[in-house]
Amino acid sequence: MVVVFAASWYFSNVLRDDLLVPTPFTPESTSVVTAVGTGRIILEPGPDAERDGVYGLLGPNGYGQVSNVLAITDTGVERGFRLFEGTIEVGDPVALDQYAYAGDPETAHGIDFREIRFSGDLGQHPAWVIDGDRDTWVIVVHGKGLEERRQALRIIPRLHDAGYPVFVIAYRNDTLAPKSEDGRYGWGFDEWLDIESAMFFAEANGADDFVLYGFSMGGAITATYLHEAPELEQVAGVIWDSPVLDLEAVVDSSASDRSIPGLLTWLAKGLSAIRFGVDWDALDQVERAAEFDVPVLLMHGSADDTVPVESADEFAAARPESVRYERFDGLDHVLLWNGDPARYEAAVLEFLVDVAGDE
């Protein structure tokens, strides 16, 4: 019994580190450049190099973007390529970057924006504001990681072209944002207040209503906002990209992948509830699906190795009258735009027209 308790205590520490401790997202180098020319690049063969779609390409001295695979041979993977900054040369180790663009809206797309700070209950939060002609603002809430506003760069051009003001916020415990007392993620139970504070700023700057746009953990944060906020009349709709709709299911899936016995997983979750205040039931949006009363665009990949797609399947099935479900076959976590930009952007813009009108 002592051994079992010690093992479960250890695994609860793993859960703390994996789920609650803010850490930066850093793409790992998984290939090497073997040839590069105008509009083309050849990478050493491998799973990432052969992953079709549009991705950033991060090298030691530069950043570019690769498009769909053109050819695969025993010696290399040929893809479309354009260089954004610095240099990418033969022999460079490179990483595929899901965010596809570097920098900010100006450097990535030539889109004017304002770097502002809005006031929250803990202090000042940095944010990007991209002005638009409409009264409906899109508030983007990034996923797990430090200062990951860049996650929004893939969809910003389409939102901007359609006239929506875009407000990409940083929440507590981000690099440049205020720190919570315990320095840990609350998976929405603390962070929802930062969304509320962002709305106060947006209202003071002309917003009439809002669409919340959450990636991964940002989905959990926006879901908690919908549970906790005293008034929701101004929320016209919600867009979720690969959202964490059941944190416990994520843990169970990860534990199974690590071959951790079910008893240890159960005990570790119980210890996490006691030690770190994780409320697993409250974070189960599938069980709480009946509590939602806003239109939702839910997008998830069938090959998601991080957040089980079954949670999205079940949530969509529980609320067919208000959830528009886009299931992307064969795509992994938060790689839906990368794998099919045209379908992704069309789904987002059609949903926005439905909930915010076609001004």
C-alpha positions as CSV (number, residue, x, y, z in Angstrom):
1,M,0.0,0.0,0.0
2,V,2.9,2.4,0.8
3,V,4.3,1.7,-2.7
4,V,1.0,2.4,-4.3
5,F,0.5,5.7,-2.4
6,A,4.1,6.8,-3.2
7,A,3.5,6.0,-6.9
8,S,0.2,7.9,-7.0
9,W,1.8,10.9,-5.1
10,Y,4.5,10.9,-7.7
11,F,2.0,10.8,-10.6
12,S,0.0,13.6,-9.0
13,N,3.2,15.7,-9.2
14,V,3.5,14.8,-12.9
15,L,-0.1,15.9,-13.4
16,R,0.8,19.2,-11.6
17,D,3.8,19.8,-13.9
18,D,1.9,18.8,-17.1
19,L,-1.4,20.6,-16.4
20,L,-0.9,23.3,-13.9
21,V,2.6,24.8,-14.3
22,P,2.9,27.4,-17.0
23,T,5.7,26.4,-19.5
24,P,6.6,27.8,-22.9
25,F,5.7,26.0,-26.1
26,T,8.9,25.3,-28.0
27,P,8.8,23.3,-31.3
28,E,11.5,20.6,-31.4
29,S,13.8,20.1,-34.4
30,T,12.8,17.0,-36.1
31,S,14.4,17.3,-39.6
32,V,17.4,18.7,-41.5
33,V,17.4,20.8,-44.6
34,T,19.1,19.0,-47.5
35,A,18.4,21.5,-50.3
36,V,16.7,24.9,-50.6
37,G,15.9,27.1,-53.6
38,T,13.4,29.6,-54.8
39,G,10.0,28.4,-53.7
40,R,11.1,24.9,-52.8
41,I,12.9,23.1,-49.9
42,I,13.9,19.5,-49.4
43,L,13.9,18.0,-45.9
44,E,15.2,14.7,-44.6
45,P,12.4,12.1,-44.5
46,G,10.5,11.7,-41.3
47,P,6.9,11.9,-39.9
48,D,7.0,15.7,-39.4
49,A,8.7,16.5,-42.7
50,E,6.0,14.3,-44.4
51,R,3.1,15.9,-42.6
52,D,1.0,17.6,-45.2
53,G,-0.3,21.1,-44.7
54,V,1.0,24.6,-44.0
55,Y,3.4,25.1,-41.2
56,G,6.1,27.5,-40.0
57,L,9.7,26.3,-40.4
58,L,11.9,27.3,-37.5
59,G,15.7,27.1,-38.0
60,P,18.6,28.2,-35.9
61,N,18.9,31.5,-37.8
62,G,15.6,32.1,-39.5
63,Y,11.9,31.4,-39.9
64,G,10.0,30.4,-43.0
65,Q,6.9,28.6,-44.0
66,V,6.4,25.3,-45.8
67,S,3.3,24.3,-47.8
68,N,2.0,20.9,-49.0
69,V,4.3,18.0,-49.7
70,L,5.2,17.9,-53.4
71,A,7.2,14.7,-53.5
72,I,8.6,12.1,-51.2
73,T,11.7,10.0,-52.1
74,D,14.1,7.8,-50.1
75,T,16.4,10.8,-49.7
76,G,14.1,13.7,-49.1
77,V,10.7,15.4,-48.8
78,E,10.1,18.3,-51.2
79,R,7.7,21.0,-50.2
80,G,6.8,24.5,-51.2
81,F,8.7,27.1,-49.2
82,R,8.9,30.8,-48.5
83,L,11.4,32.6,-46.2
84,F,10.0,35.2,-43.8
85,E,13.1,36.3,-41.9
86,G,16.8,35.4,-41.4
87,T,18.3,32.5,-43.3
88,I,17.5,28.8,-43.6
89,E,20.3,26.8,-45.2
90,V,21.4,23.3,-46.1
91,G,22.3,21.4,-43.0
92,D,20.1,23.5,-40.6
93,P,18.1,21.4,-38.1
94,V,14.5,22.6,-38.4
95,A,11.2,22.3,-36.5
96,L,7.7,22.5,-38.0
97,D,5.8,25.2,-36.1
98,Q,2.0,24.9,-35.9
99,Y,1.5,28.6,-35.6
100,A,2.7,29.0,-39.2
101,Y,3.8,32.7,-38.8
102,A,6.3,34.5,-36.6
103,G,6.1,37.8,-34.8
104,D,2.9,39.8,-34.6
105,P,0.1,40.9,-37.0
106,E,2.2,43.6,-38.5
107,T,5.4,41.5,-39.1
108,A,3.4,38.4,-40.1
109,H,0.7,39.9,-42.3
110,G,1.3,43.7,-42.6
111,I,-1.9,44.3,-40.5
112,D,-1.9,47.3,-38.3
113,F,-2.5,46.6,-34.7
114,R,-2.2,48.2,-31.3
115,E,-0.2,46.6,-28.4
116,I,-2.3,47.6,-25.4
117,R,-2.6,46.7,-21.7
118,F,-6.0,46.2,-20.1
119,S,-6.7,46.2,-16.4
120,G,-7.7,43.1,-14.5
121,D,-8.1,42.2,-10.9
122,L,-4.4,41.3,-10.6
123,G,-2.9,44.0,-12.7
124,Q,-2.2,44.9,-16.3
125,H,-2.5,42.4,-19.2
126,P,-0.9,42.8,-22.6
127,A,-3.1,42.3,-25.7
128,W,-3.2,42.9,-29.4
129,V,-6.1,44.9,-30.7
130,I,-6.8,44.9,-34.5
131,D,-9.5,47.4,-35.3
132,G,-12.5,46.6,-37.6
133,D,-15.7,48.1,-38.8
134,R,-18.1,45.8,-37.0
135,D,-19.5,46.1,-33.5
136,T,-18.9,42.4,-32.7
137,W,-15.4,41.8,-31.3
138,V,-13.7,38.5,-31.5
139,I,-11.8,37.8,-28.3
140,V,-9.1,35.1,-28.8
141,V,-7.9,33.1,-25.8
142,H,-4.8,31.0,-26.5
143,G,-4.0,27.5,-25.3
144,K,-1.5,26.3,-22.7
145,G,1.9,27.9,-22.9
146,L,3.5,31.2,-22.1
147,E,2.7,34.3,-24.2
148,E,1.2,32.2,-27.0
149,R,-0.8,35.0,-28.7
150,R,0.9,34.0,-31.9
151,Q,-1.5,31.1,-32.0
152,A,-4.0,33.5,-33.5
153,L,-1.9,34.6,-36.4
154,R,-3.3,31.9,-38.7
155,I,-6.9,33.2,-38.5
156,I,-6.3,36.9,-38.0
157,P,-6.2,37.8,-41.8
158,R,-9.6,36.3,-42.5
159,L,-11.2,38.0,-39.4
160,H,-9.6,41.3,-40.4
161,D,-10.7,41.0,-44.0
162,A,-14.3,40.4,-42.8
163,G,-14.2,43.6,-40.7
164,Y,-14.2,42.0,-37.2
165,P,-12.2,43.8,-34.5
166,V,-9.9,41.1,-33.0
167,F,-8.7,41.2,-29.4
168,V,-6.0,38.7,-28.7
169,I,-5.5,38.6,-24.9
170,A,-2.9,37.3,-22.5
171,Y,-4.3,35.9,-19.2
172,R,-2.8,35.5,-15.8
173,N,0.6,33.7,-15.5
174,D,1.5,34.6,-19.1
175,T,5.0,35.9,-19.4
176,L,4.0,39.6,-19.4
177,A,0.8,39.3,-17.5
178,P,0.2,39.4,-13.7
179,K,0.9,36.3,-11.7
180,S,-1.6,34.5,-9.6
181,E,-0.7,33.8,-5.9
182,D,0.0,30.1,-6.6
183,G,1.5,30.6,-10.1
184,R,-0.6,27.8,-11.5
185,Y,-3.2,27.4,-14.2
186,G,-6.8,27.3,-12.9
187,W,-8.2,25.9,-16.2
188,G,-10.6,28.8,-16.3
189,F,-11.7,29.1,-12.6
190,D,-9.3,32.1,-12.2
191,E,-8.7,33.0,-15.8
192,W,-12.4,33.7,-16.6
193,L,-12.0,37.0,-14.8
194,D,-9.4,38.0,-17.3
195,I,-11.9,37.5,-20.1
196,E,-14.4,39.6,-18.2
197,S,-11.8,42.4,-17.8
198,A,-11.0,42.2,-21.5
199,M,-14.7,42.7,-22.2
200,F,-14.8,45.8,-20.0
201,F,-12.0,47.3,-22.1
202,A,-13.6,46.3,-25.4
203,E,-17.0,47.8,-24.3
204,A,-15.2,51.1,-23.5
205,N,-13.8,51.0,-27.0
206,G,-17.0,50.4,-29.0
207,A,-17.8,46.7,-28.7
208,D,-21.5,45.8,-28.6
209,D,-21.1,42.1,-28.3
210,F,-18.5,39.3,-28.5
211,V,-17.5,36.0,-30.0
212,L,-15.2,34.0,-27.7
213,Y,-12.5,32.0,-29.6
214,G,-10.6,29.5,-27.6
215,F,-7.8,27.2,-28.5
216,S,-7.2,24.0,-26.5
217,M,-7.0,25.1,-22.8
218,G,-8.5,28.4,-24.1
219,G,-11.6,26.4,-24.8
220,A,-11.7,25.3,-21.1
221,I,-11.2,28.9,-20.0
222,T,-14.0,30.3,-22.2
223,A,-16.3,27.4,-21.1
224,T,-15.7,28.4,-17.5
225,Y,-16.4,32.0,-18.3
226,L,-19.8,30.9,-19.7
227,H,-20.5,29.1,-16.4
228,E,-19.2,31.8,-14.0
229,A,-20.0,35.2,-15.6
230,P,-23.0,36.9,-14.1
231,E,-24.3,38.0,-17.5
232,L,-24.0,36.5,-21.0
233,E,-26.2,38.6,-23.1
234,Q,-23.3,40.1,-25.0
235,V,-21.8,36.7,-26.0
236,A,-23.1,36.1,-29.5
237,G,-21.3,32.8,-29.9
238,V,-18.2,30.7,-29.1
239,I,-15.6,29.2,-31.4
240,W,-13.6,26.2,-30.1
241,D,-10.5,24.8,-31.8
242,S,-9.4,21.4,-30.3
243,P,-10.9,22.4,-26.9
244,V,-10.3,20.6,-23.6
245,L,-13.9,19.7,-22.8
246,D,-13.1,17.1,-20.2
247,L,-9.7,17.5,-18.4
248,E,-10.1,14.1,-16.7
249,A,-10.5,12.4,-20.1
250,V,-7.2,14.0,-21.2
251,V,-5.5,12.6,-18.1
252,D,-6.9,9.2,-18.5
253,S,-5.8,9.1,-22.2
254,S,-2.3,10.2,-21.3
255,A,-2.1,7.7,-18.5
256,S,-3.2,4.9,-20.8
257,D,-0.5,5.9,-23.3
258,R,2.1,5.8,-20.5
259,S,0.8,2.3,-19.4
260,I,0.0,3.7,-15.9
261,P,-2.4,1.4,-14.1
262,G,-6.0,2.6,-13.6
263,L,-5.8,2.5,-9.8
264,L,-2.7,4.8,-9.8
265,T,-4.4,7.2,-12.2
266,W,-7.5,7.3,-10.0
267,L,-5.5,7.9,-6.9
268,A,-3.4,10.6,-8.5
269,K,-6.5,12.5,-9.7
270,G,-7.9,12.3,-6.2
271,L,-4.6,13.6,-4.7
272,S,-4.5,16.4,-7.3
273,A,-8.0,17.5,-6.2
274,I,-6.8,17.6,-2.6
275,R,-3.4,19.0,-3.1
276,F,-4.0,21.4,-6.0
277,G,-7.7,22.1,-6.0
278,V,-8.5,20.5,-9.4
279,D,-12.3,20.2,-9.7
280,W,-12.5,17.4,-12.2
281,D,-16.3,17.4,-12.3
282,A,-16.6,21.1,-12.8
283,L,-14.2,20.9,-15.7
284,D,-16.3,18.2,-17.5
285,Q,-18.1,20.2,-20.1
286,V,-19.6,17.1,-21.7
287,E,-21.5,16.3,-18.5
288,R,-22.4,20.0,-18.2
289,A,-23.4,20.4,-21.8
290,A,-27.0,21.2,-20.9
291,E,-25.8,24.3,-19.1
292,F,-24.6,26.0,-22.3
293,D,-27.0,28.4,-24.0
294,V,-24.9,30.0,-26.7
295,P,-24.2,29.0,-30.3
296,V,-21.0,27.0,-30.6
297,L,-18.7,26.2,-33.5
298,L,-16.8,23.2,-32.3
299,M,-13.7,22.0,-34.4
300,H,-11.7,19.0,-33.5
301,G,-9.3,16.5,-35.3
302,S,-10.0,12.8,-35.3
303,A,-6.3,12.1,-34.8
304,D,-5.8,14.3,-31.8
305,D,-3.2,12.7,-29.6
306,T,-3.5,15.3,-26.8
307,V,-7.3,15.8,-26.3
308,P,-9.5,12.8,-27.1
309,V,-11.9,13.6,-30.0
310,E,-14.5,11.5,-28.2
311,S,-15.2,14.4,-25.8
312,A,-16.0,16.7,-28.8
313,D,-18.2,13.9,-30.3
314,E,-20.2,13.6,-27.1
315,F,-20.5,17.3,-26.5
316,A,-21.8,17.9,-30.1
317,A,-24.2,15.0,-29.7
318,A,-25.6,16.4,-26.5
319,R,-26.4,19.8,-28.0
320,P,-27.2,19.2,-31.7
321,E,-29.5,22.3,-31.7
322,S,-26.8,24.8,-30.8
323,V,-23.4,23.2,-31.8
324,R,-22.0,23.2,-35.3
325,Y,-19.5,20.4,-35.3
326,E,-16.6,20.3,-37.8
327,R,-14.6,17.1,-37.4
328,F,-11.4,17.1,-39.3
329,D,-10.4,13.6,-40.2
330,G,-6.8,12.6,-39.7
331,L,-5.6,15.9,-38.1
332,D,-3.9,16.3,-34.7
333,H,-4.2,18.7,-31.9
334,V,-4.7,22.4,-32.9
335,L,-3.5,21.5,-36.4
336,L,-6.9,21.9,-38.1
337,W,-6.1,25.2,-39.9
338,N,-2.7,23.8,-40.9
339,G,-4.2,20.7,-42.5
340,D,-7.1,22.4,-44.3
341,P,-6.9,26.2,-44.2
342,A,-9.8,26.7,-46.7
343,R,-12.3,24.5,-44.8
344,Y,-11.3,25.9,-41.5
345,E,-11.6,29.6,-42.5
346,A,-14.9,29.0,-44.3
347,A,-16.3,27.3,-41.2
348,V,-15.3,30.2,-39.0
349,L,-16.6,33.0,-41.3
350,E,-19.9,31.2,-41.9
351,F,-20.4,30.8,-38.2
352,L,-19.6,34.5,-37.6
353,V,-22.1,35.6,-40.2
354,D,-24.8,33.4,-38.6
355,V,-24.2,34.7,-35.0
356,A,-23.2,38.3,-35.7
357,G,-25.0,39.1,-39.0
358,D,-23.7,40.1,-42.4
359,E,-23.1,43.9,-42.0
